[in-house]
Amino acid sequence: QVQLVESGGGLVQPGGSLRLSCAASGIAVRSYTMGWYRQAPGKQRELVATINSGGDTNYATSVKGRFTISRDNAKSTMSLLMNSLKPEDAAVYYCNAEWPLVRLNFWGQGTQVIVSS
């Protein structure tokens, strides 16, 4: 059974930092492109950042320079370090694991990030 479990969300003041983590089980993480997506109330889910099996990263323009995605294949984990948080970063953040070659795509249950003073 595949599970992606996010943690690390919470309430933070504007300008603050949070680190989200995603723990994967049931899959060989090294084969997957891992990513973070977010969905704010009333908005569509959007890509935040991805990191492929080779370690190449991709960021949404809105978070570039503030967020850093990383992965540890040995521990089957992925992290998102979020700095200089803004109110518009508030959303439910979802962990994603995708292996397009074999059409596999898995999602976590999400963790909420609230950015407010």
Phi and psi restraints in degrees (value plus and minus 20) as a CYANA .aco file:
   2 VAL   PHI    -105.2   -65.2
   2 VAL   PSI     113.2   153.2
   3 GLN   PHI    -157.2  -117.2
   3 GLN   PSI     114.6   154.6
   4 LEU   PHI    -141.3  -101.3
   4 LEU   PSI      99.2   139.2
   5 VAL   PHI    -140.3  -100.3
   5 VAL   PSI      96.0   136.0
   6 GLU   PHI    -108.5   -68.5
   6 GLU   PSI     133.5   173.5
   7 SER   PHI    -174.0  -134.0
   7 SER   PSI     144.9   184.9
   8 GLY   PHI      84.2   124.2
   8 GLY   PSI     -25.5    14.5
   9 GLY   PHI     -91.5   -51.5
   9 GLY   PSI     150.1   190.1
  10 GLY   PHI     139.7   179.7
  10 GLY   PSI    -184.0  -144.0
  11 LEU   PHI    -118.3   -78.3
  11 LEU   PSI     111.4   151.4
  12 VAL   PHI    -161.9  -121.9
  12 VAL   PSI     128.4   168.4
  13 GLN   PHI     -98.2   -58.2
  13 GLN   PSI     133.3   173.3
  14 PRO   PHI     -73.7   -33.7
  14 PRO   PSI     116.7   156.7
  15 GLY   PHI      69.8   109.8
  15 GLY   PSI     -29.6    10.4
  16 GLY   PHI    -103.2   -63.2
  16 GLY   PSI    -195.3  -155.3
  17 SER   PHI    -150.9  -110.9
  17 SER   PSI     132.2   172.2
  18 LEU   PHI    -164.2  -124.2
  18 LEU   PSI     131.2   171.2
  19 ARG   PHI    -140.4  -100.4
  19 ARG   PSI      99.5   139.5
  20 LEU   PHI    -114.4   -74.4
  20 LEU   PSI     125.4   165.4
  21 SER   PHI    -147.8  -107.8
  21 SER   PSI     130.4   170.4
  22 CYS   PHI    -152.0  -112.0
  22 CYS   PSI     101.9   141.9
  23 ALA   PHI    -126.3   -86.3
  23 ALA   PSI     104.9   144.9
  24 ALA   PHI    -127.5   -87.5
  24 ALA   PSI     124.1   164.1
  25 SER   PHI    -162.8  -122.8
  25 SER   PSI     131.6   171.6
  26 GLY   PHI      66.7   106.7
  26 GLY   PSI     -20.2    19.8
  27 ILE   PHI    -156.8  -116.8
  27 ILE   PSI     137.0   177.0
  28 ALA   PHI    -107.3   -67.3
  28 ALA   PSI      72.6   112.6
  29 VAL   PHI     -73.3   -33.3
  29 VAL   PSI     -53.9   -13.9
  30 ARG   PHI     -81.0   -41.0
  30 ARG   PSI     -40.1    -0.1
  31 SER   PHI    -109.0   -69.0
  31 SER   PSI     -29.2    10.8
  32 TYR   PHI    -125.2   -85.2
  32 TYR   PSI     128.4   168.4
  33 THR   PHI    -100.9   -60.9
  33 THR   PSI     104.7   144.7
  34 MET   PHI    -123.5   -83.5
  34 MET   PSI     126.6   166.6
  35 GLY   PHI    -173.6  -133.6
  35 GLY   PSI     142.8   182.8
  36 TRP   PHI    -136.0   -96.0
  36 TRP   PSI     114.7   154.7
  37 TYR   PHI    -147.2  -107.2
  37 TYR   PSI     141.4   181.4
  38 ARG   PHI    -161.6  -121.6
  38 ARG   PSI     135.1   175.1
  39 GLN   PHI    -160.8  -120.8
  39 GLN   PSI      97.8   137.8
  40 ALA   PHI    -112.1   -72.1
  40 ALA   PSI     137.5   177.5
  41 PRO   PHI     -75.2   -35.2
  41 PRO   PSI     110.2   150.2
  42 GLY   PHI      58.4    98.4
  42 GLY   PSI     -15.9    24.1
  43 LYS   PHI    -142.0  -102.0
  43 LYS   PSI     141.7   181.7
  44 GLN   PHI     -97.1   -57.1
  44 GLN   PSI     135.2   175.2
  45 ARG   PHI     -85.4   -45.4
  45 ARG   PSI     116.3   156.3
  46 GLU   PHI    -150.8  -110.8
  46 GLU   PSI     132.5   172.5
  47 LEU   PHI     -90.8   -50.8
  47 LEU   PSI     116.7   156.7
  48 VAL   PHI    -124.6   -84.6
  48 VAL   PSI     -74.2   -34.2
  49 ALA   PHI    -182.5  -142.5
  49 ALA   PSI     130.3   170.3
  50 THR   PHI    -154.4  -114.4
  50 THR   PSI     137.2   177.2
  51 ILE   PHI    -160.7  -120.7
  51 ILE   PSI     104.2   144.2
  52 ASN   PHI    -108.9   -68.9
  52 ASN   PSI    -198.1  -158.1
  53 SER   PHI     -83.7   -43.7
  53 SER   PSI     -43.2    -3.2
  54 GLY   PHI    -109.3   -69.3
  54 GLY   PSI     -22.1    17.9
  55 GLY   PHI      72.2   112.2
  55 GLY   PSI     -17.8    22.2
  56 ASP   PHI     -92.6   -52.6
  56 ASP   PSI     117.5   157.5
  57 THR   PHI    -134.1   -94.1
  57 THR   PSI     136.3   176.3
  58 ASN   PHI    -162.6  -122.6
  58 ASN   PSI     114.5   154.5
  59 TYR   PHI    -147.2  -107.2
  59 TYR   PSI     127.5   167.5
  60 ALA   PHI     -85.0   -45.0
  60 ALA   PSI     125.7   165.7
  61 THR   PHI     -76.0   -36.0
  61 THR   PSI     -56.8   -16.8
  62 SER   PHI     -87.4   -47.4
  62 SER   PSI     -38.8     1.2
  63 VAL   PHI    -135.2   -95.2
  63 VAL   PSI     -26.3    13.7
  64 LYS   PHI     -79.3   -39.3
  64 LYS   PSI     111.8   151.8
  65 GLY   PHI      69.4   109.4
  65 GLY   PSI     -33.4     6.6
  66 ARG   PHI    -133.0   -93.0
  66 ARG   PSI     -53.5   -13.5
  67 PHE   PHI    -128.4   -88.4
  67 PHE   PSI     128.3   168.3
  68 THR   PHI    -154.4  -114.4
  68 THR   PSI     103.9   143.9
  69 ILE   PHI    -120.3   -80.3
  69 ILE   PSI     123.5   163.5
  70 SER   PHI    -168.6  -128.6
  70 SER   PSI     143.9   183.9
  71 ARG   PHI    -162.8  -122.8
  71 ARG   PSI     133.0   173.0
  72 ASP   PHI    -151.1  -111.1
  72 ASP   PSI      78.0   118.0
  73 ASN   PHI     -83.7   -43.7
  73 ASN   PSI     -54.7   -14.7
  74 ALA   PHI     -83.2   -43.2
  74 ALA   PSI     -53.4   -13.4
  75 LYS   PHI    -118.9   -78.9
  75 LYS   PSI     -21.8    18.2
  76 SER   PHI      36.0    76.0
  76 SER   PSI      25.4    65.4
  77 THR   PHI    -150.7  -110.7
  77 THR   PSI     140.7   180.7
  78 MET   PHI    -162.0  -122.0
  78 MET   PSI     126.9   166.9
  79 SER   PHI    -151.8  -111.8
  79 SER   PSI     138.9   178.9
  80 LEU   PHI    -155.8  -115.8
  80 LEU   PSI      91.4   131.4
  81 LEU   PHI    -111.0   -71.0
  81 LEU   PSI     100.5   140.5
  82 MET   PHI    -134.4   -94.4
  82 MET   PSI      95.9   135.9
  83 ASN   PHI    -131.7   -91.7
  83 ASN   PSI     143.3   183.3
  84 SER   PHI      29.0    69.0
  84 SER   PSI      28.7    68.7
  85 LEU   PHI     -84.8   -44.8
  85 LEU   PSI     123.6   163.6
  86 LYS   PHI    -137.8   -97.8
  86 LYS   PSI     137.7   177.7
  87 PRO   PHI     -75.1   -35.1
  87 PRO   PSI     -52.8   -12.8
  88 GLU   PHI     -93.8   -53.8
  88 GLU   PSI     -26.8    13.2
  89 ASP   PHI    -102.8   -62.8
  89 ASP   PSI     -29.9    10.1
  90 ALA   PHI     -84.1   -44.1
  90 ALA   PSI     108.7   148.7
  91 ALA   PHI    -198.6  -158.6
  91 ALA   PSI     154.3   194.3
  92 VAL   PHI    -109.7   -69.7
  92 VAL   PSI     106.3   146.3
  93 TYR   PHI    -121.8   -81.8
  93 TYR   PSI     111.0   151.0
  94 TYR   PHI    -136.7   -96.7
  94 TYR   PSI     118.7   158.7
  95 CYS   PHI    -108.3   -68.3
  95 CYS   PSI     120.3   160.3
  96 ASN   PHI    -155.2  -115.2
  96 ASN   PSI     121.2   161.2
  97 ALA   PHI    -146.9  -106.9
  97 ALA   PSI     103.1   143.1
  98 GLU   PHI    -150.3  -110.3
  98 GLU   PSI     115.8   155.8
  99 TRP   PHI    -149.8  -109.8
  99 TRP   PSI      64.9   104.9
 100 PRO   PHI     -77.1   -37.1
 100 PRO   PSI     -53.9   -13.9
 101 LEU   PHI     -76.4   -36.4
 101 LEU   PSI     -55.3   -15.3
 102 VAL   PHI    -135.2   -95.2
 102 VAL   PSI      -5.7    34.3
 103 ARG   PHI      35.2    75.2
 103 ARG   PSI      27.3    67.3
 104 LEU   PHI    -130.0   -90.0
 104 LEU   PSI     116.0   156.0
 105 ASN   PHI    -171.4  -131.4
 105 ASN   PSI     103.1   143.1
 106 PHE   PHI    -148.2  -108.2
 106 PHE   PSI     128.7   168.7
 107 TRP   PHI    -147.1  -107.1
 107 TRP   PSI     128.4   168.4
 108 GLY   PHI    -105.5   -65.5
 108 GLY   PSI    -198.5  -158.5
 109 GLN   PHI    -108.1   -68.1
 109 GLN   PSI     -32.4     7.6
 110 GLY   PHI      77.7   117.7
 110 GLY   PSI     132.1   172.1
 111 THR   PHI    -156.9  -116.9
 111 THR   PSI     116.2   156.2
 112 GLN   PHI    -108.7   -68.7
 112 GLN   PSI     116.9   156.9
 113 VAL   PHI    -138.3   -98.3
 113 VAL   PSI     104.6   144.6
 114 ILE   PHI    -137.8   -97.8
 114 ILE   PSI     106.1   146.1
 115 VAL   PHI    -136.8   -96.8
 115 VAL   PSI      86.4   126.4
 116 SER   PHI    -177.7  -137.7
 116 SER   PSI     128.3   168.3
